[in-house]
Amino acid sequence: MLITLDDLRRFTVARNFPNPTTLKRALHKMGFVQADPIRAPARAQDLILRQRVKNYHAGDLERRYATLDIEEDFFVIYGFVTRSLHALMHPRSDGQGGTKAKSSRTQRLLEFVRERGEVHPREVDEHFAHGTVTNYWGGSSNATTHLLDDMHYRGLLRVARREKGIRIYRAPQQEPGPIDAAKGVRPLNHAHKARATSQRHAQIDALIDVVVCLYAPLPSPGLSSLVSRLRYAVPQWQSDLKSALQRAKERLSHACVEGVDWYWAKEDVVRGVPRERVRLLAPFDPVVRDRARFELLWGWEYRFEAYTPASKRKLGYYALPLLWRDRVIGWANLSAKDGKLTSEFGYIRSQPRDRAFKRELEAELNSMREFLGLKS
């Protein structure tokens, strides 16, 4: 049956917003939730989960982190992953090699963490006084923080919890095995090599399946971009990603719509009448994250402007896309002041005048107040 852009819009909305469930079930269905520290009016991970979890309140993920079988880690971007997804990505190379001095510092720090059980970065810095290093952006960073980040990325440490937003680290129960990203484990024979290759391909395919489950339907460039970002998930497999993308395109459902190839898992495209529902979405919600797909589906360019100078902003500091039925028709900027929610709206064309929209918009704002613990 011919698939239209209207079908893809409804499919995108329907598959992303099933009936709300428990926090643990939602996390394990998604596999990954992107994190962001900005609160406007709440962190991205909380804004994402409030649309998918029954009776969710801001901060629930952080409060219940230790009970949810999840880890903070880097997938296609930084966020929260299930333990099963975490296991697929480790052991992991840092992609930079190492030195004897670095290995010595790493070993001493790991022993220190094991002795203490849990450590705050400030406590580690006070003990070791590592100084500063150049960070990714060319500025100065605390060397202890840099080393902790590196050890966390390689699976030598895990985030036990957060304390006022700061990551508190501990050693994993089982220390990851050694990694040689350049050579790997030398196969004993051709059969061993074939099995190792097959297992590696299966793991990469499983990672791509998580990507597709979370972000589909995806236009071809979006799928390629996300698969490419798996080089951060498992750097030592980077050379395998091109062939993995080709395998994915061969096994996924596919349709060419208005000259663009789209891909999704083997599932039926949802058709029919969309729900009468208003949703205010996080800038990094799976529905929103791929900006090119957003423009293809809804016909306008959404911009995340938190880091744009105020004088150049068109939508606002932290504009939340406004989804009505199966159309993103505008955006909202929300803030909590004096225990009350304030809101400013913008629309691509004009605000819908029908009573259903007004009723559902007020219901969404009331839901937001409850989520934030604010007065009605």
C-alpha angles and dihedrals in degrees: 000000000000113000118213134195088255088057091051092050093052091043091052093051096041097050093045097050112043119158110306115263139177120305094247093049093047092051093049092047092051097039092201138039120191116233131213128171098218115107110204093162094327139350118284094246091056093046090051094049096045088069093054107031126072114242093356118173130196110273097022092119093054093042094050098033096115093055100047105074091238137125135207106242147134116272115151084329133354119293145095122319133184117253090248091056090044090055091054090058099047145121087042135181120228087226092232105082117227147247133228090249092051092047090050093051090046093052093047092048092048091052090049092052092048091052093050098039094215127024138193114219089240090057091052092048092049090053099044105022093205096175123215139318135190110268131213092274094050096256132110122281132181107267092219091055090047092052093045090051091050093049091047091050091052092049095249089119134026133204107255095185143315126266112198087334095310118122114245111205136209135171116264117254090245117036112230116249122254119284128214103183094183100048107015118191111329109238116235094217143350093274091053090049092050092050092048091050092047091050092048091051091049091053093049091048089051090053090051090050089058090051092050094045090052103040108024143155087063130178112231095258091050093051091048092049094051093046088050090054089061085082084083092050094054111004095185090063096054094112090056096056098084093057090041090056090053091050089050093052090051095052101037127085111261141192135171109226120183091339096312124108113228128193136197139153123283096284136118117268107245113238133175136066116338122233120269094244139131117212129183106210132205116247087245099042111135088248091056107030098088099067094189091053089047090057092046092052101039105023101236138082117254115202129195102218106176089113095039117101109262093241091058099047118116101178104024143261097298107004114188113212111240113225117197114183100315098334131086098218103169145325144262135216111207132186137173114231127171090348093306133104118241121192140189122190136200128188133203091223114353138316113275110253100204119112093237092064093048091048094048094044091055090047090053092049090049089050089051091051091052091046090053095042093241133146118272 
